[in-house]
Amino acid sequence: MDVGEDEKSRPTLEAFAKRTGIKVKYTEDINDNVEFFGKIKPQLAAGQDTGRDLICVTDWLAARIIRLGWAQKLDPSNLPNAYANLSAQFRRPDWDPGRSYSYPWTGISTVIAYNVKATGGKKVDSVSQLLDDPSLKGRVGFLTEMRDSIGMTLLDLGKDPGKFTDADYDAAIGRLQKGVDKKQIRRFTGNDYTSDLDKGDIAACLAWAGDIIQLQADNPDIKYAIPSAGYITSSDNLLVPAQARHKTNAEKLIDYYYELPVAARLAAYINYVCPVDGVKDELAKIDPELANNTLILPDKATAKKSHAFRSLTSAEETAYEEKFAKLIGA
């Protein structure tokens, strides 16, 4: 969410409240998707209001909540901007085709980042290089998000993250395990990789594109690459929990963030992939450089390289997460 110059105000949110008269209480209480789900699951399972009219969670958790019947179907008549302006890339996820229950807040691109000073000027542009280049030994980072680390490894193995088998998954686990065993991988991280990459303690790693744009603003040594094999894309999504009391107001807020000037203001602040089509001209009014950044507004060539990690059954989710947790020592 965008923040004003005073670091306290929320300009777009406050403008919505002023225009509509709808009061919005905004809280940042999601540190981790798994942790947050554990917080709201008892209420949802009991058919109770969670106290939240709108939540923003990563696509795999949104898929789970929808699958369990714990999200409310959205009313298209309250979402004219969202329906018209949603980018084609985000229109038909396999877990919510047609966006009946959710709309993306932002897209998340997983790419390779490196500190060119730490690599001695060397470009790093593949998972194979991360795992096999001896000059990077002990200075490589992967992510604790299973779908990102496994998805990028599957692509490097020539497998489609949208159609992989159990054998493919195990091959990716084995590939990463070798990187752990020979100490090529320094560690698996959450967002805390940014400080290590900035300092050069991590020379190269898997990274989220929005973080890299922000790091580059202060450190010109930070570079990124999209592997020729492609990259993983996911999304954070807005949905209305079951039993939420102010569904219509929540839908109006979703729709508001699909107005082009509002979407541009948000994208300029958070620097992640904007899911709103046609926003480039509005973003250029704020910052022409950001408007031409393909990590925020992917061009056709960049979008073509993106791959989504397929939805998992409950059994697959349990088995895969268990194997990944063992890999990363969680």
C-alpha positions in Angstrom: 0.0 0.0 0.0 1.3 3.5 -0.9 2.4 5.7 2.0 2.6 9.5 2.0 5.6 11.7 2.5 4.9 11.7 6.3 5.3 7.9 6.3 1.9 7.6 8.0 -0.8 8.5 5.6 -2.2 6.2 2.9 -3.1 8.6 0.1 -5.0 6.4 -2.2 -6.9 4.7 0.6 -7.8 8.1 2.2 -9.0 9.4 -1.2 -11.3 6.4 -1.5 -12.8 7.0 2.0 -13.3 10.7 1.2 -15.0 10.0 -2.1 -17.3 7.2 -1.0 -17.8 7.9 2.7 -16.8 4.3 3.4 -14.5 4.0 6.4 -11.6 1.6 6.0 -9.5 0.1 8.7 -6.2 -1.1 7.1 -4.0 -3.5 9.0 -0.8 -5.2 8.1 -1.1 -8.4 10.0 0.1 -10.9 7.4 3.7 -11.7 8.0 3.5 -15.1 6.4 0.7 -16.9 4.5 0.8 -20.0 6.5 0.9 -18.1 9.8 -2.1 -16.0 8.8 -4.1 -18.9 7.6 -3.6 -20.5 11.0 -5.0 -17.4 12.6 -8.2 -17.2 10.5 -8.8 -20.9 9.9 -10.7 -21.7 13.2 -13.2 -18.9 12.5 -13.7 -19.8 8.9 -14.2 -23.5 9.7 -16.7 -22.6 12.3 -18.7 -20.4 9.9 -17.8 -17.2 11.8 -16.9 -13.7 10.7 -13.1 -13.2 10.8 -13.5 -9.5 11.4 -12.0 -8.8 8.0 -14.1 -7.8 5.0 -11.2 -8.1 2.6 -7.9 -10.0 2.7 -4.9 -10.1 0.5 -3.1 -13.4 0.2 -0.8 -15.2 -2.2 -2.5 -17.2 -5.0 -1.9 -20.7 -3.5 -3.6 -19.7 -0.3 -6.4 -17.9 -2.2 -6.9 -21.2 -4.1 -7.1 -23.1 -0.8 -9.6 -20.7 0.7 -11.8 -20.8 -2.4 -11.5 -24.6 -2.6 -12.7 -24.9 1.0 -15.7 -22.7 0.3 -14.5 -19.9 2.6 -14.6 -17.0 0.1 -17.7 -15.1 -1.1 -18.5 -15.0 -4.8 -18.0 -11.4 -6.1 -20.8 -9.4 -7.7 -19.6 -8.2 -11.2 -22.0 -5.2 -11.1 -19.8 -3.7 -8.4 -16.6 -4.3 -10.3 -16.8 -2.5 -13.7 -13.2 -1.2 -13.6 -11.8 -4.5 -12.4 -13.6 -6.5 -15.1 -12.6 -4.1 -17.9 -9.0 -3.3 -16.9 -7.7 -6.6 -15.6 -4.6 -7.6 -17.6 -5.0 -10.7 -19.8 -2.1 -12.4 -18.0 -4.1 -12.6 -14.8 -7.7 -13.3 -16.1 -7.8 -17.1 -15.9 -5.8 -18.7 -13.1 -6.7 -22.4 -12.9 -7.8 -22.0 -9.3 -10.3 -19.2 -10.0 -11.1 -19.1 -13.8 -12.9 -15.9 -14.8 -12.0 -14.4 -11.4 -15.3 -15.2 -9.7 -13.9 -14.9 -6.2 -10.7 -12.9 -6.4 -8.8 -10.0 -8.1 -5.1 -9.6 -8.1 -3.6 -6.8 -6.0 -0.2 -7.3 -7.6 1.8 -9.7 -9.7 5.0 -11.3 -8.3 7.8 -12.2 -10.7 10.6 -14.5 -9.5 13.9 -13.7 -11.2 17.6 -14.0 -10.6 19.4 -11.2 -8.9 23.1 -10.7 -8.5 25.5 -8.1 -7.0 27.9 -7.5 -9.9 30.6 -6.3 -7.5 30.4 -9.6 -5.6 30.4 -11.7 -8.8 33.5 -9.9 -10.1 31.5 -8.4 -13.0 30.0 -11.8 -14.0 26.4 -12.0 -15.1 24.3 -14.6 -13.5 21.3 -15.7 -15.6 20.3 -19.3 -14.9 19.5 -21.6 -12.1 22.2 -24.0 -13.4 24.7 -21.2 -12.9 23.5 -20.6 -9.3 23.9 -24.3 -8.5 27.0 -25.2 -10.5 29.3 -22.1 -10.8 32.2 -22.7 -8.4 32.9 -19.0 -8.2 29.6 -18.6 -6.4 30.0 -21.4 -3.9 28.6 -20.5 -0.5 27.2 -17.2 -1.7 23.9 -18.4 -3.4 20.4 -17.9 -2.0 17.2 -19.6 -2.8 13.7 -18.8 -1.4 11.8 -20.4 1.4 8.7 -20.2 -0.8 8.4 -23.7 -2.2 6.6 -22.7 -5.4 9.3 -20.2 -6.3 12.4 -22.3 -5.7 10.9 -25.5 -7.1 9.2 -23.7 -10.0 12.4 -22.0 -11.1 14.3 -25.3 -10.8 11.7 -27.2 -12.8 12.0 -24.6 -15.6 15.8 -25.0 -15.6 15.3 -28.8 -15.9 13.1 -28.2 -19.0 9.8 -29.0 -17.1 6.6 -27.0 -17.2 5.6 -25.8 -13.6 2.0 -25.8 -14.9 2.0 -29.5 -15.7 4.8 -31.3 -13.8 4.5 -34.8 -12.3 5.6 -36.3 -8.9 8.8 -37.5 -10.6 9.5 -34.0 -11.9 9.0 -32.6 -8.5 11.4 -35.1 -6.9 14.0 -34.3 -9.6 13.9 -30.6 -8.7 14.2 -31.5 -5.0 17.2 -33.7 -5.8 18.8 -30.9 -7.8 18.5 -28.5 -5.0 19.6 -31.1 -2.4 22.9 -31.4 -4.3 23.3 -27.6 -4.0 22.8 -27.9 -0.3 25.1 -30.9 0.2 28.0 -29.4 -1.7 27.4 -26.1 0.2 26.8 -24.1 -3.0 23.7 -22.7 -1.5 24.3 -20.4 1.5 20.8 -20.4 2.7 17.1 -20.3 1.9 15.5 -17.0 2.7 12.4 -14.9 2.9 12.6 -11.2 2.2 15.7 -10.9 4.3 17.9 -11.8 1.3 17.8 -8.2 0.3 20.3 -7.0 2.9 22.7 -9.8 2.2 22.5 -9.2 -1.6 23.0 -5.5 -1.0 26.1 -6.1 1.0 27.4 -8.8 -1.3 27.3 -11.6 1.3 25.0 -13.2 -1.2 26.4 -12.8 -4.6 23.4 -14.2 -6.5 20.0 -15.5 -5.7 16.4 -16.0 -6.6 14.6 -12.8 -5.9 11.3 -11.0 -6.2 11.4 -8.4 -8.9 9.8 -5.6 -6.8 12.5 -5.9 -4.2 15.2 -5.6 -6.9 13.7 -2.4 -8.3 13.8 -0.9 -4.8 17.4 -2.1 -4.2 18.6 -0.7 -7.5 17.4 2.8 -6.5 20.2 2.9 -3.9 22.8 0.4 -5.2 23.7 0.4 -8.9 25.6 -2.9 -8.4 22.4 -4.8 -8.1 21.4 -6.4 -11.4 18.8 -9.0 -12.4 18.2 -11.5 -15.2 15.3 -13.4 -16.6 16.6 -16.9 -17.4 16.1 -18.1 -21.0 14.2 -21.0 -19.5 11.6 -18.6 -18.2 10.5 -17.3 -14.8 7.8 -18.0 -12.2 4.9 -15.6 -11.8 2.4 -15.6 -9.0 0.1 -13.0 -7.5 -1.2 -11.6 -4.2 -5.0 -11.5 -4.4 -7.9 -9.7 -2.8 -10.9 -11.8 -1.7 -13.9 -11.4 0.6 -13.9 -14.1 3.4 -17.1 -16.0 4.1 -19.4 -14.3 6.6 -17.7 -10.9 6.0 -20.3 -8.2 6.8 -19.5 -5.5 4.3 -19.1 -7.4 1.0 -20.4 -4.6 -1.2 -18.0 -2.0 0.3 -15.1 -4.4 -0.1 -16.0 -4.9 -3.8 -16.1 -1.1 -4.3 -12.6 -0.9 -2.8 -11.3 -3.6 -5.1 -12.8 -1.8 -8.1 -11.3 1.5 -7.0 -7.8 0.1 -7.3 -8.5 -0.8 -10.9 -9.1 2.8 -11.8 -6.0 3.8 -14.0 -4.7 6.8 -12.0 -5.1 4.9 -8.7 -3.4 1.8 -10.0 -0.5 3.9 -11.3 0.0 5.5 -7.9 0.1 2.1 -6.3 2.4 0.6 -8.8 4.8 3.6 -8.5 5.1 3.0 -4.8 5.2 -0.8 -4.5 7.1 -1.5 -7.8 5.6 -5.0 -8.3 3.9 -6.2 -11.5 0.8 -4.1 -12.1 -2.2 -6.3 -13.0 -4.1 -3.3 -14.5 -4.1 -3.0 -18.2 -3.7 0.4 -19.9 -1.9 2.0 -16.9 1.3 2.9 -18.6 0.4 6.5 -19.6 -0.8 7.2 -16.1 2.4 5.7 -14.6 4.5 7.7 -17.0 3.1 10.9 -15.6 4.5 9.9 -12.2 7.8 8.4 -13.3 8.6 7.6 -17.0 11.4 5.2 -16.0 9.0 3.0 -14.0 6.5 3.1 -16.9 9.2 1.5 -19.1 10.3 -1.0 -16.6 9.2 -4.5 -17.8 9.4 -5.9 -14.2 6.4 -3.6 -13.4 4.7 -3.6 -16.8 5.8 -6.7 -18.7 6.0 -6.4 -22.5 4.8 -9.2 -24.6 8.3 -10.8 -24.8 8.7 -10.7 -21.0 5.1 -12.0 -20.3 5.7 -14.9 -22.8 8.5 -16.2 -20.5 6.3 -16.2 -17.4 5.0 -19.5 -16.0 2.5 -20.1 -13.1 3.0 -23.0 -10.7 0.0 -25.3 -11.0 -2.6 -25.7 -8.3 -2.1 -28.7 -6.0 -4.5 -31.1 -4.5 -4.6 -31.3 -0.7 -2.6 -34.5 -0.8 0.1 -33.1 -3.1 0.3 -29.9 -1.1 1.0 -31.9 2.1 3.5 -34.3 0.4 5.4 -31.5 -1.5 5.6 -29.1 1.4 7.0 -31.9 3.6 9.7 -32.7 1.2 10.6 -29.1 0.7 10.6 -28.4 4.5 13.1 -31.3 4.9 15.3 -29.8 2.1 15.5 -26.4 3.7 15.8 -27.7 7.2 12.5 -26.1 8.4 
